[in-house]
Amino acid sequence: MLRFLVFRILGAIPLLFLLSVVTFAIIQAPPGDYADYIRSMLINQGGVRPDLAEIQAQAYREANGLNDPLVMQYFRWITGIVTRFDFGHSLYYNKPVGNVIAERLPPTIALALVCHLLASFLGIGLGIIAATRQYSWADTLLGIISFLGMTIPRFLLAIVILYVLVFRMGVNEIGNFNSAYWGGQPWGWGRFVDLVSHVWPVIFIATFGGLAYNMRVMRANLLDVLNSQYVETARAKGLPEGAVIMKHAVPNALHPLVAYQGVVLPYMLTGEIEVAIVFGLATVGPAIVGSMAVGDVFVTASFMLVLAATLIIGNIIADILLVALDPRIRLGGNKE
């Protein structure tokens, strides 16, 4: 196990390096930078003459190294990460990028993990119900739910819920994790309930899509496993149907879903990102979109690098879970 983890981590280093190069180059490809954003703000909102605004923009580029070649900017950024764990300075937020990540990544991961756990447990449970009651009214109803969950765009569902909350129910506090009353107060049951009342739309929408996928895959896999010869043998030995399903069929039907965990963390993060943008929550999504809009390249590149790291970590966790689920699977070619 330790040998496997060491090899996977060492193999992830060149992959992350390559992803950082590609990401940085793609982000820098469109014309314009943050100095252009400053120039437009000076002209449109500050009433500054275009020639004076251009002079200030050029001065800003020189002061922040934006006129340096792209290769030099990249190596300055990646060297800071490797040597000092410094992701650079955010031009838009006017603070270190590490602080922006520290502020927005923990609530994003917390929301994504909650959505993932709910989607996994509910999706697998409902998938078992649908498979064991094939062609019944319950199977049909769950099939409709899974179809809707996989076809309705998250952002569209978020807009509909936002419209209902604001224009039909008169909810005013949108885009915050807590009400103003709880700002700065210690955590307790009251503040937790207030938090749930603010983030439940994000959790519901992000969970809905993952639940639909898990339910659909679990139903199909379990139906295939229930027709296997070893399941028929277990039934012929007189085992209760519940034991046949839960002890013999379900563990083998879970293999594709466990392997899917390798991509589910960044998938849930992006699902949360779509909804958080609509609701304006202070998470990773609005930070990525906002930084891309104004040309704050270091924030965008750093967050994309973090998402790539979560994909690699998720794949390692998925491999370990597969070994725990099926002892026949060996890591790193171990034949013991």
C-alpha positions in Angstrom: 0.0 0.0 0.0 2.8 2.4 1.0 4.7 1.6 -2.2 1.5 2.2 -4.3 0.9 5.6 -2.6 4.5 6.7 -3.1 4.5 5.8 -6.8 1.1 7.5 -7.4 2.2 10.7 -5.6 5.5 10.8 -7.6 3.6 10.2 -10.8 1.3 13.1 -10.0 4.1 15.6 -9.8 4.9 15.8 -13.6 1.2 15.6 -14.4 0.5 18.6 -12.2 3.4 20.4 -13.8 2.0 19.7 -17.3 -1.5 20.8 -16.2 -0.1 24.0 -14.8 1.7 24.8 -18.0 -1.4 24.2 -20.2 -3.7 26.0 -17.8 -1.5 29.1 -17.5 -1.1 29.2 -21.3 -4.8 28.9 -22.0 -5.7 31.5 -19.4 -3.2 34.0 -20.9 -4.2 33.3 -24.5 -7.1 35.8 -24.7 -6.0 39.4 -25.3 -6.0 41.8 -22.4 -4.9 41.6 -18.8 -5.9 43.2 -15.5 -4.3 46.5 -16.5 -6.9 46.7 -19.3 -9.6 46.2 -16.7 -8.1 49.1 -14.6 -8.0 51.3 -17.7 -11.7 50.6 -18.6 -12.7 51.3 -15.0 -10.8 54.6 -15.0 -12.4 55.7 -18.2 -16.0 54.5 -17.6 -16.3 55.2 -13.9 -13.5 57.6 -13.1 -14.0 59.9 -16.0 -10.3 59.8 -16.8 -9.1 60.7 -20.3 -8.1 57.6 -22.4 -4.5 58.7 -22.8 -4.1 59.2 -19.0 -5.8 55.9 -18.3 -3.4 54.1 -20.7 -0.4 55.7 -18.9 -1.7 54.4 -15.6 -2.4 51.0 -17.0 1.2 50.8 -18.4 2.6 51.8 -15.1 0.5 49.1 -13.4 1.9 46.5 -15.9 5.5 47.5 -15.1 4.9 47.4 -11.4 3.3 44.0 -11.4 5.4 42.3 -14.1 2.6 42.0 -16.6 4.9 43.2 -19.4 7.3 40.3 -18.8 7.3 37.4 -21.2 4.7 34.7 -20.6 7.4 32.1 -19.8 9.0 34.4 -17.2 5.6 35.0 -15.6 4.9 31.3 -15.5 8.2 30.3 -13.9 7.9 33.1 -11.4 4.5 31.8 -10.4 5.4 28.1 -10.3 8.7 28.7 -8.5 6.9 30.6 -5.7 4.5 27.6 -5.3 7.3 25.0 -5.2 9.7 26.9 -3.0 7.5 29.0 -0.7 4.0 27.6 -1.3 3.2 31.1 -2.5 0.5 31.2 -5.2 1.2 34.8 -6.1 -0.7 38.0 -5.4 -4.2 38.5 -6.5 -4.6 41.7 -8.5 -8.4 41.9 -8.2 -8.7 41.0 -4.5 -5.4 42.8 -3.6 -4.3 40.0 -1.3 -2.2 36.9 -1.6 -3.8 34.2 -3.7 -3.2 31.7 -0.8 -5.5 33.8 1.4 -8.2 33.7 -1.3 -7.9 30.0 -1.5 -7.9 29.6 2.2 -11.1 31.6 2.5 -13.1 30.0 -0.3 -11.8 26.4 -0.7 -12.9 25.0 2.7 -16.6 26.0 2.4 -16.5 24.7 -1.2 -15.1 21.3 -0.2 -17.5 21.1 2.8 -20.5 21.7 0.5 -19.2 19.3 -2.1 -18.5 16.5 0.4 -22.0 16.9 2.0 -23.6 16.8 -1.5 -21.4 13.8 -2.4 -22.3 11.8 0.7 -26.0 12.5 0.3 -25.9 11.7 -3.4 -24.0 8.4 -2.8 -26.1 7.0 0.1 -29.4 8.1 -1.4 -28.5 7.2 -4.9 -27.2 3.7 -4.0 -30.2 3.0 -1.7 -32.7 4.1 -4.3 -30.9 2.2 -7.0 -31.2 -1.0 -4.9 -34.9 -0.4 -4.5 -35.4 0.2 -8.2 -33.4 -2.9 -9.2 -35.2 -5.2 -6.7 -38.6 -3.9 -7.8 -38.0 -3.9 -11.5 -40.9 -2.6 -13.7 -43.0 -1.7 -10.6 -44.4 1.8 -9.9 -41.5 2.5 -7.6 -39.0 1.6 -10.4 -40.9 3.9 -12.8 -41.0 6.8 -10.4 -37.3 6.5 -9.6 -36.5 6.2 -13.3 -38.3 9.5 -13.9 -36.4 11.2 -11.1 -33.1 9.9 -12.4 -33.9 11.1 -15.9 -34.8 14.6 -14.7 -31.7 14.8 -12.5 -29.4 13.9 -15.4 -31.0 16.1 -18.0 -32.0 19.4 -16.2 -29.0 21.8 -16.2 -27.9 22.7 -12.7 -27.8 26.4 -13.4 -31.4 26.4 -14.8 -32.7 24.6 -11.7 -30.8 27.2 -9.6 -32.3 30.1 -11.5 -35.8 28.6 -11.0 -35.3 28.1 -7.2 -33.8 31.6 -6.9 -36.8 33.1 -8.7 -39.2 31.3 -6.4 -37.3 32.3 -3.2 -36.8 35.9 -4.1 -39.9 36.9 -6.1 -42.5 34.4 -4.7 -41.5 33.9 -1.1 -39.8 37.2 -0.4 -36.4 35.8 0.8 -33.9 38.7 0.9 -30.7 37.1 2.3 -29.4 35.4 -0.8 -25.7 34.9 -1.3 -24.6 34.5 2.3 -23.8 31.5 4.5 -25.5 33.1 7.5 -27.9 35.9 8.4 -26.4 39.2 9.6 -27.6 38.4 13.1 -25.2 35.5 13.3 -22.2 37.3 11.9 -19.2 37.0 14.2 -21.1 34.8 16.8 -19.7 31.5 18.0 -21.0 28.3 16.4 -24.0 26.7 17.9 -27.2 24.9 17.0 -28.9 28.2 16.1 -26.2 29.3 13.8 -26.0 25.8 12.2 -29.7 25.8 11.5 -29.4 29.3 10.0 -26.5 28.0 7.8 -28.6 25.1 6.5 -31.5 27.5 5.8 -29.1 29.5 3.5 -27.3 26.7 1.7 -30.0 24.1 1.2 -30.7 25.2 -2.4 -27.0 24.6 -3.3 -27.0 21.2 -1.5 -30.3 20.1 -3.1 -29.3 21.0 -6.6 -25.8 19.6 -6.5 -27.1 16.4 -4.8 -29.9 15.9 -7.3 -27.6 15.4 -10.3 -25.2 13.1 -8.4 -28.1 11.1 -6.9 -29.6 10.6 -10.3 -26.3 9.2 -11.8 -25.6 6.9 -8.8 -29.2 5.6 -8.8 -29.1 4.9 -12.6 -25.7 3.1 -12.5 -26.5 1.1 -9.3 -29.8 -0.1 -10.8 -28.2 -1.3 -14.0 -25.2 -2.9 -12.3 -27.4 -4.7 -9.7 -29.8 -6.0 -12.3 -26.8 -7.5 -14.2 -25.3 -9.0 -11.0 -28.6 -10.5 -9.9 -28.6 -12.6 -13.0 -25.1 -14.0 -12.3 -24.5 -17.7 -11.7 -23.1 -17.2 -8.2 -26.2 -15.3 -7.1 -28.4 -18.1 -8.4 -26.2 -20.6 -6.5 -26.6 -18.5 -3.3 -30.4 -18.6 -3.7 -30.3 -22.4 -4.4 -28.5 -22.9 -1.1 -31.5 -21.4 0.7 -30.1 -18.0 1.7 -32.7 -15.3 2.4 -33.2 -12.9 -0.5 -32.0 -10.0 1.6 -28.7 -11.7 2.4 -28.3 -12.7 -1.3 -28.8 -9.1 -2.4 -26.8 -7.2 0.4 -24.0 -9.7 1.0 -23.4 -11.1 -2.5 -24.9 -8.9 -5.2 -24.5 -5.3 -3.9 -20.7 -5.4 -3.1 -20.0 -6.5 -6.7 -22.4 -4.0 -8.2 -20.6 -1.2 -6.3 -17.4 -1.6 -8.3 -18.1 0.9 -11.1 -19.5 3.5 -8.5 -16.4 3.1 -6.4 -14.2 3.6 -9.4 -16.3 6.7 -10.2 -15.2 8.2 -6.9 -11.9 9.1 -8.7 -13.7 11.9 -10.6 -16.6 12.6 -8.3 -14.8 15.1 -6.1 -14.0 17.6 -8.8 -17.4 16.7 -10.4 -19.2 17.7 -7.2 -16.9 20.8 -6.9 -17.9 21.9 -10.4 -21.6 21.1 -9.6 -21.3 23.3 -6.6 -19.5 26.0 -8.6 -22.4 26.3 -11.1 -25.0 26.8 -8.4 -22.8 29.0 -6.2 -22.3 31.4 -9.2 -26.1 31.8 -9.5 -26.6 32.3 -5.7 -23.4 34.4 -5.3 -21.9 32.4 -2.5 -18.3 33.1 -1.5 -16.9 29.8 -2.8 -14.5 28.7 -5.5 -17.0 29.2 -8.4 -17.6 33.0 -8.2 -13.8 33.5 -7.6 -12.8 31.6 -10.8 -15.4 33.3 -12.9 -14.7 36.8 -11.4 -10.9 36.4 -11.8 -11.3 35.3 -15.4 -13.5 38.2 -16.2 -11.0 40.8 -15.1 -7.8 38.9 -16.1 -6.6 38.0 -12.6 -4.5 35.1 -14.0 -2.9 33.9 -10.7 -6.3 33.3 -9.0 -7.7 31.4 -11.9 -4.6 29.3 -12.5 -4.2 28.5 -8.8 -7.8 27.3 -8.4 -7.5 25.2 -11.6 -4.4 23.6 -10.2 -6.2 22.9 -7.0 -9.1 21.3 -8.9 -6.6 19.1 -10.8 -5.0 18.0 -7.5 -8.4 17.0 -6.2 -8.9 14.8 -9.3 -5.6 13.0 -8.7 -6.4 12.6 -5.0 -9.8 11.3 -5.8 -8.4 8.6 -8.1 -6.0 7.5 -5.4 -8.8 7.2 -2.9 -10.9 5.3 -5.4 -8.2 2.7 -5.9 -7.8 2.3 -2.2 -11.6 1.9 -1.8 -11.7 -0.7 -4.5 -9.1 -2.8 -2.7 -11.1 -2.5 0.5 -14.3 -3.6 -1.3 -12.7 -6.5 -3.2 -9.7 -8.2 -1.7 -9.0 -9.8 -5.2 -7.8 -6.5 -6.4 -4.1 -5.8 -5.7 -2.2 -2.5 -5.8 1.1 -2.0 -7.5 1.2 -5.5 -8.9 1.4 -7.1 -5.5 0.6 -10.8 -5.9 0.6 -11.8 -2.2 
